[in-house]
Amino acid sequence: MEITDVVCALCGCVCDDLVVEVEDNEVKKVKKGACSVGKSKLMGHGRIKSPAIRENGSLKECSYDDAIKKAAGILAAARRPLLYGWSSTVCEADKVGIELAEEIGAVIDNTASVCHGPSVLAIQDVGLPSCTLGEVKNRADLVIYWGANPTDAHANHMKRYSYISKGYWTAEGKKDKKLIVVDVRETKTAKVADVFIRIEQGKDFLVFSALRALLLGYEDVVPEEVGGVSKKDLLEAVRLMKEAKFGITFFGMGVTQSTGRHNNIVNAIQMTRAAHTHTKFSIMPMRGHYNVNGFNQVCTWETGYPFSVDLSRGYAWYNPGETSSTDLLVRRECDAALFIATDPGAHFPGESIRHLAKIPVIQIDPFANPTTEFADVVIPAAISGIESEGNVYRMDNIPIRLRKVVDTEYLPDEEILEKILEEVRAIREKEGE
Amino acid sequence: MAEGELLIKNGVVYDPINGVNGEKKDICIRDGKVVEEVKNPKVIDAGGRVVMPGGVDIHSHIAGGKVNSGRLFRPEDGRRGLEAKTKVCRMQSGYSVPNTFATGYRYAKMGYTFVMEAAMPPLAARHTHEEIVDIPILDNAALPLIDNNWMTLDYVKSGDIDLLTAYIAWIIKATKGYGVKIVNPGGTEAWAWGKNCDLNDTVPYFDVTPAEIVKSLGEANEKFEMPHSIHVHTNMLGHPGNFGVTMATYDLVKGIKPSKDRQVLHATHTQFHSYGGTNWGDFESKADAIADYVNKNEHVTIDIGSIILGDTTTMTADGPMEYSLYQITGRKWTNHDVELETGSGITPFLYSGKSPVNTIQWAIGQELALLVKDPWKVALTTDHPNAGPFIGYPILISMLMSKKRREESAADMHSAIYDRAALPSIDREYDLYEIAIITRGMTAKALGLHEHGKGHLGVGADGDVAIYDMSPEERDAGKIQKAFLNTKYTIKGGEIVVKDGEVVATPAGKTYFVTPECDDTLTEEMLKKLKDKFEHYYSVTFNNYPVQDAYVPNPYEIKAPMRG
């Protein structure tokens, strides 16, 4: 059976025109629309087979009920629990997660904390002049990727939405456009750019400042070389920006997680505002996981804040640096953690992992990963977008509903969390809290 | 809806739709609806207090992409409204951009039971509905933005009103929306290139004018028996001297016959569109001219969009307007243009009584309410949160009811109010009957919701009741304000949801949406063009676009047949 309009649950591109061949309740072929990574996810790979609880150092398979009871017991007893992940699951699950965090007074945080969190802080400082990806496709004649390498990380991005795509005023595709890539090394994306600006590691802030100055007409204050880039090349970039009818800057973790962090993004946005005095100019973060944005959305409308929210006071307390996951772990504050649809074992600094090894850890995930190696309770989940449906937010805030294409025995994240929440409430009621 | 019976006795009832003006009257409710009599009810003794139907807000931004972007980029606003969870309530945050839970609780405490989300970008409609589901208590609906859509612009240009009719039917159904929202027609499309449009300018590349867009959508809307008229944010919002454009826009639809007994055009947040002068230096109120137009014509209703002094978060699909505002203040600015459809901008703003312009703006909103003679033509709003947060409604009610309070306030503000505004010279004071009209009766009628049990307490109406802790004789403005901020009781569908100013139950609200029933042949013809737009220009597929039923768990469908 051929299923059309399948939505890819991999990266922030959320391509929604996949065609998938399903036979005997199995994805046999991805016929259209997906990049190689998206295809690989749809075709499936090593699953966590069964719920399990660690006993004497090794995971012992158990029933869903037992794993859920064990997880609820850990969370109900914890004084400073952390609930982290949430970016590779659907908004419906995120909502239950926030309710669970509220119930137990947990800190809830998503992967933005170690990814585009600095972008959020910058937006809170200066705002974000942006647009949907279809605007870029139809109108943009200048595309800038800065500290981002879509050819490898968001493989369909240029084809569907930006440099290569064809739209209303861009019917000739890349012939109608210019592509500037700014990076510290010559990435695959840089190789296809019209202009590649190679900057020195950690000098993004300076280069943004120089471009801002030039856009605002202060050529005299810009030295002959800034961050490894000649003034001539900077002036050429500014000429392209001013001459564009519609410009867009996409920025990645090369900017958010290098020297300067959120200050880089503030400056990038200020550069966009400066460019906007000449022409239409927008800017957009290249969000990684398919629903990292969705968690930030749900968390914002429910708690008032997008990530790193501490609910121990009964109301939301937001102070990244104090209430962000790695900081809490490095300070050894947490006494229990739940990780869902994520892998801190691979992504968090060693010091926080050392603390995680000492506290009870619950993992909810379809797939085994390094976190499984130290998790005390492991709960397998259905794969969102293949085995269960739900809402996600693309990197440009467009909500799209993931489709279910095959059936599964595994429970969806939302249902697992609801059961844990129910169990936690039962425990707390018994204890008279 | 609560099962069982409820009797509210000894209340002084203001139910304008049924002509009830301050009568001592019992209200009987069974299974969530108002009935003639009850046999074995739970009894609430209103003790001579003021009783009104649940409030109906005609225009407020409470859910969706730009509201959430406002929350996200203003953690400082979040901190102004933190309240811990209780046994009944979830956590609360925010003042001008409250979280979804606080939105439901605070409206309910003011006695409101229905709120219209006033701007839903069709492509992001799922987002609006996702948030609406998280707003407790309130019944709700949302108006999709239809005026800058390329489909609309194409059909306006070609003059195919029938196909435009088919398109608006499709998009209202696809978004689970309630009617036709127009925001800076043509101007928002122009903003995608960094430009704007006045009423008779040509929209870049599309060869149509905003005036043609308004007129065509006005005609198309009346092809169906739509509960609501077109809902219009006119061009040039916030520009000195815009009152002429505002009235010229009203004139465009004057000859159109409404398909139901209501206005042809609802003009929203009219305060922002009633400006005289040529620049910020000679800026003055033209509320008198706008009110005069409304007094002399029957096809237009307005809501006031009155200012609440203090800091707020402005947000609108009128992208160029927000850019202008950000250029004035230099504060943070978010913009989000939406492909083929609309845009939006957000920036914080402080309305200061020390500023001559803000002072005159403050006067204009109240002048509109006081100078429009027939309260059935005017609704109380703050265009939440643009002119101020909805939590300021009780302040406005007390102002409209007390000339003394207005005089006291004006004395603390910029003296421009005495030279360039009319407010100090107006003696009129609203009575409670008129307050009930502009907060429930008129709004329910203008939205066509009175036929669906909202805004009144006649037999068959929803059992939505507000009991305010004040006697009808109360004249103290401070006490009036206090009473309208926190009800003695708010009853929603026969269930007590607020008691003594505290939320005691949080049932889910219903989502009202309209299904315009368009001729199949026309729809097929229209779909050819629409599918081509999806094929080539949208970034999502045609099949993934419509809002799925899962997003509207508590639906209330209103069918709008084609006019015979």
Interface residues (C-beta under 8 A of the other chain):
Chain A: T4 D5 V7 D16 D17 C91 K95 E99 E102 V120 I123 Q124 D125 V126 G127 L128 P129 S130 C131 T132 L133 G134 E135 K137 N138 R139 R160 Y161 K166 G167 Y168 W169 K245 F246 R273 H276 T279 K280 S282 N296 Q297 V298 T300 W301 E302 T303 G304 Y305 P306 L311 R313 G314 Y315 A316 Y318 E389 N391 Y393 N397 I398 P399 I400 R401
Chain B: A63 G65 V67 N68 S69 R71 L72 F73 R74 P75 G78 G81 L82 E83 A84 K85 R90 M91 Q92 S93 G94 P98 N99 T100 F101 L123 A124 R126 H127 E130 E131 D134 A192 W193 G194 Y205 Y323 Y326 K332 W333 T334 N335 H336 D337 V338 E339 L340 G343 I346 T347 H536 Y537 Y538 S539 V540 T541 N543 N544 Q548 A550 Y551
